[in-house]
Amino acid sequence: MIINHIIFILVGMLIGLLIYKKFSAAENFAVIRKRGKGKIKIGIPSGAPGIITDLLKALNVTGGQLNADAKYDTVNTDLLDKENIH
């Protein structure tokens, strides 16, 4: 009799866990549009306070500078040990 109650409780917990996993906050969506290749711009909402506008403009400048600096992120292979380069 007690075994039946334990099995019933375990099956109920398993069903509850499966239902929870099914409806949890998992992101089940596909990206339909392709992302652009150019620089990402952050839009500035009209009527935004001056400090927010300045911050968003500074972020745009920083992002552009990071993109420009990326071409210098390589290592000069002449300075490396030739035996260790694969």
PyMOL commands that set and color helices and strands:
alter all, ss='L'
color gray80, all
select helices_A, chain A and resi 2-22+50-72+77-79+82-84
alter helices_A, ss='H'
color red, helices_A
deselect
rebuild
show_as cartoon
